[in-house]
């Protein structure tokens, strides 16, 4: 069995594992068939998933930093003259 896949993001690891003879076929302009073996697809899919996780983690960290800065700004607004008490 041979499958052609257009969108690697829709693949699941279980689908890849259950399809032993999985290959990707690409037709070139001269109608020659180029076959890409399964391990390349696994590497591409894994790299894409890792990049998505890294991006998501970075966005979450930026959100936490933004919340901390917002909390700090709120504290400064609540105590505008706190530094004068020590002087």
PyMOL commands that set and color helices and strands:
alter all, ss='L'
color gray80, all
select helices_A, chain A and resi 8-10+13-18+38-78+82-86
alter helices_A, ss='H'
color red, helices_A
select strands_A, chain A and resi 24-27+33-36
alter strands_A, ss='S'
color yellow, strands_A
deselect
rebuild
show_as cartoon
